[in-house]
């Protein structure tokens, strides 16, 4: 799908940033208190203590104002900007990049890489690189005992370049991993939402079927009484029109209930089991939404080897989505072969379309991978969701291009896993 480098991340809690700032301020305070005793270097205590106090004040402000609420990305970016500047100031008075702890300048960047969008992260990277350059060539001189250490200019420049490269590379690696994690989490949430919607429809359909059953008898009684009243009154009776209206409305109710009985929100009848090949044909008929006429042929070499199962939500939606995708790409037909042995059950879906592009075939199954990015409502989640749902039934899914052309999808279940979807005894 198209990549938006300015895409905002969801609102974020400041808790990890607050914790990191308290930890950094504690380490900084201990460093200032023990620097003279451990290294013999006398530090400029007043500016350092002011910087540490500023970190404490910023944390108290964050804890008081935000109170563990979620805050927008801009607020998080401001807090991380403060952390970068505060730690840069601390390093400025403690040796600059010669300070072994200067590598901790990566901490705010790493936090930003895991929480912010790429645009916000790049802003923080540019700021950090600028601060690092100041620290490398313009840090406050320390009062070293015996004179400061002397390094060749080549080493100082190489150290500066290495630190710049480390900050950039590590930040982008963390951002990439965090982005993939957010994408997977979003895709799983979509999968869960779709599955819950299907289950809700199932429950609603069952409720509709129960309502039809319960209301059928009272409406039948009303119809009988209405016919008796019609026979007993004369056409000029004042209530004749009311009786006729009552009969018409009762007939309308019976027609509505009959329609609900035929299609109660396309409900899944979990009590009725059918052989797998017949179930596949039913699923195919429900999911063939192609605007072009596409013939779907479902065959089984030995139908007697196939188990009888109920219409599981995961299987129906996952398999139906694959068939619907095949119908949208097929030129004229889709061949579905259902085979069963004593150990496995396999369904193969082959269409006569263009097949999978090589680049897509390498990453197929990952979220947000789609060959229809230019079209609306295709986010590249369909195949990912279908795989997730079918794997929940115990299936393994394999993708390839057929030697004769077109896409080829193999779905394989251990027979025991598929038989577990059968009617409970």
Secondary structure, DSSP 4 states (H G I P E B T S, - for coil): ----TTPPPPPEESHHHHHHHHHHHHHHHHHHHHHHHHH-PBP-HHHHHHHHHHHHHHHHHHHHHTTT-EE-HHHHHHHHHHHHHHHHHHHHTTTGGGSGGGGGGHHHHHHHHHHS-HHHHHHHHHHHHHHHHHHHHHPPPPB-TT------HHHHHHHHHHHHHHHHHHHHHHHHHHHHHHHHHHHHHHHHHHHHHHHHHHHHHHHHHHHHHHHHHHHHHHHHHHHHHHHHS-TTSTTHHHHHHHHHHHHHHHHHHHHHHH-STT---TT--EEHHHHHHHHHHHH---SS--EEEEE-TTGGGSPEE---HHHHHHHHHHHHHHHHH-SSEEEEEEEE-SSEEEEEEEESS----HHHHHHTTSTT--S-TTSTT--S-HHHHHHHHHHHTTEEEEEEE-TTSSEEEEEEEEHHHHHTTS---
